[in-house]
Amino acid sequence: DKGDQFDIILSDIEMPRMNGFDFAKAVRSGKMNPNIPMLAISSRADATYMNKGLDAGFNIYMEKLKPDLLLKTINKLVPTRKKAA
């Protein structure tokens, strides 16, 4: 079913029940397309967190408070006719 497919997964790292690292590991080990681009956003963007995010399965880990850069990154990861807005 096409409704079950995603072009990209965008996730925060700090979430109430499951952190983004565990979420990324679950996605990568589950039934979803293993090649789906995954983008982490977080206010904690130091090298330790970034490396942990990449190791967990995110393609890109970036600082949350940069919306212009976020949109450019999404548009790079998901080339489509329409751009993210």
NORCORUR-V450955 format. One record per residue. N is the residue number from 1. RES is the residue in one small letter. PHI is phi in whole degrees, -180 to 180 (999 if undefined). PSI is psi as a letter, one per 30 degrees, with the letter a starting at -180 (* if undefined). D_CENTER is the distance of its C-alpha to the mean C-alpha in whole Angstrom. Layout:
# NORCORUR-V450955
n=N res=RES phi=PHI psi=PSI d_center=D_CENTER
n=N res=RES phi=PHI psi=PSI d_center=D_CENTER
This chain:
# NORCORUR-V450955
n=1 res=d phi=999 psi=k d_center=22
n=2 res=k phi=-62 psi=f d_center=20
n=3 res=g phi=-66 psi=f d_center=19
n=4 res=d phi=-92 psi=g d_center=17
n=5 res=q phi=-102 psi=k d_center=15
n=6 res=f phi=-123 psi=l d_center=12
n=7 res=d phi=-88 psi=e d_center=11
n=8 res=i phi=-159 psi=l d_center=7
n=9 res=i phi=-115 psi=k d_center=5
n=10 res=l phi=-116 psi=k d_center=4
n=11 res=s phi=-137 psi=k d_center=5
n=12 res=d phi=-78 psi=l d_center=8
n=13 res=i phi=-95 psi=e d_center=9
n=14 res=e phi=-95 psi=j d_center=13
n=15 res=m phi=-130 psi=l d_center=14
n=16 res=p phi=-66 psi=e d_center=17
n=17 res=r phi=-103 psi=e d_center=17
n=18 res=m phi=-137 psi=k d_center=15
n=19 res=n phi=-76 psi=l d_center=12
n=20 res=g phi=-62 psi=e d_center=9
n=21 res=f phi=-64 psi=e d_center=10
n=22 res=d phi=-66 psi=e d_center=12
n=23 res=f phi=-61 psi=e d_center=10
n=24 res=a phi=-61 psi=e d_center=8
n=25 res=k phi=-62 psi=e d_center=12
n=26 res=a phi=-66 psi=e d_center=13
n=27 res=v phi=-64 psi=e d_center=11
n=28 res=r phi=-67 psi=f d_center=12
n=29 res=s phi=-98 psi=f d_center=15
n=30 res=g phi=-93 psi=a d_center=16
n=31 res=k phi=-89 psi=f d_center=17
n=32 res=m phi=-69 psi=l d_center=14
n=33 res=n phi=-56 psi=j d_center=14
n=34 res=p phi=-68 psi=f d_center=13
n=35 res=n phi=-97 psi=g d_center=12
n=36 res=i phi=-63 psi=k d_center=9
n=37 res=p phi=-65 psi=k d_center=7
n=38 res=m phi=-124 psi=k d_center=3
n=39 res=l phi=-122 psi=k d_center=2
n=40 res=a phi=-98 psi=k d_center=4
n=41 res=i phi=-126 psi=k d_center=7
n=42 res=s phi=-161 psi=l d_center=10
n=43 res=s phi=-77 psi=f d_center=14
n=44 res=r phi=-97 psi=j d_center=14
n=45 res=a phi=-120 psi=h d_center=14
n=46 res=d phi=-80 psi=l d_center=16
n=47 res=a phi=-59 psi=e d_center=17
n=48 res=t phi=-63 psi=e d_center=17
n=49 res=y phi=-65 psi=e d_center=14
n=50 res=m phi=-60 psi=e d_center=12
n=51 res=n phi=-64 psi=e d_center=14
n=52 res=k phi=-63 psi=e d_center=13
n=53 res=g phi=-66 psi=e d_center=9
n=54 res=l phi=-65 psi=e d_center=10
n=55 res=d phi=-65 psi=e d_center=13
n=56 res=a phi=-74 psi=f d_center=11
n=57 res=g phi=130 psi=f d_center=9
n=58 res=f phi=-71 psi=k d_center=6
n=59 res=n phi=-78 psi=e d_center=7
n=60 res=i phi=-140 psi=k d_center=7
n=61 res=y phi=-126 psi=k d_center=7
n=62 res=m phi=-141 psi=l d_center=9
n=63 res=e phi=-70 psi=k d_center=12
n=64 res=k phi=-67 psi=e d_center=11
n=65 res=l phi=-89 psi=h d_center=15
n=66 res=k phi=-131 psi=i d_center=15
n=67 res=p phi=-61 psi=e d_center=14
n=68 res=d phi=-64 psi=e d_center=16
n=69 res=l phi=-66 psi=e d_center=14
n=70 res=l phi=-60 psi=e d_center=11
n=71 res=l phi=-64 psi=e d_center=12
n=72 res=k phi=-62 psi=e d_center=14
n=73 res=t phi=-67 psi=e d_center=10
n=74 res=i phi=-61 psi=e d_center=9
n=75 res=n phi=-64 psi=f d_center=13
n=76 res=k phi=-74 psi=e d_center=13
n=77 res=l phi=-74 psi=f d_center=10
n=78 res=v phi=-125 psi=i d_center=12
n=79 res=p phi=-72 psi=j d_center=15
n=80 res=t phi=-140 psi=l d_center=17
n=81 res=r phi=-71 psi=e d_center=21
n=82 res=k phi=-101 psi=k d_center=19
n=83 res=k phi=-98 psi=l d_center=17
n=84 res=a phi=-66 psi=k d_center=14
n=85 res=a phi=-135 psi=* d_center=16
